[in-house]
Amino acid sequence: FVMEMCQSGLVLLLVLYALPPAKAPPSNVKRLYEKFLNNHVYENMTKDDCTGVMFRRGISSANSNKCKLRNTFILASAEQ
């Protein structure tokens, strides 16, 4: 039984060794994730906070400094 487990472990190690290494995510993924968190995740949002939060976080319409008319916030922390 022990010999069988050793052989299975060895086969698994050989298979894992033969697999190509995982590629690192593109460099812009972290920046895009942080932008998503800034634009859409706010744990303690209320209806009255929306415009102020959008202004403070610089969430604006494309090619403009105007606050977006609409934005969706996820009421959770980034860890959730």
Contacts in CASP RR format, 6 or more apart in sequence:
PFRMAT RR
TARGET T0000
AUTHOR 0000-0000-0000
METHOD contacts of the structure
MODEL  1
FVMEMCQSGLVLLLVLYALPPAKAPPSNVKRLYEKFLNNHVYENMTKDDC
TGVMFRRGISSANSNKCKLRNTFILASAEQ
37 78 0 8 1.000
38 57 0 8 1.000
38 59 0 8 1.000
39 57 0 8 1.000
39 59 0 8 1.000
39 71 0 8 1.000
40 71 0 8 1.000
40 72 0 8 1.000
40 73 0 8 1.000
40 74 0 8 1.000
41 73 0 8 1.000
41 74 0 8 1.000
41 76 0 8 1.000
41 77 0 8 1.000
41 78 0 8 1.000
42 49 0 8 1.000
42 53 0 8 1.000
42 73 0 8 1.000
42 74 0 8 1.000
42 75 0 8 1.000
43 75 0 8 1.000
43 76 0 8 1.000
43 77 0 8 1.000
44 75 0 8 1.000
45 53 0 8 1.000
45 73 0 8 1.000
45 75 0 8 1.000
50 71 0 8 1.000
50 73 0 8 1.000
51 67 0 8 1.000
53 59 0 8 1.000
53 73 0 8 1.000
54 60 0 8 1.000
54 67 0 8 1.000
54 68 0 8 1.000
54 71 0 8 1.000
55 67 0 8 1.000
59 67 0 8 1.000
59 68 0 8 1.000
59 71 0 8 1.000
60 66 0 8 1.000
60 67 0 8 1.000
60 68 0 8 1.000
61 67 0 8 1.000
61 68 0 8 1.000
61 69 0 8 1.000
END
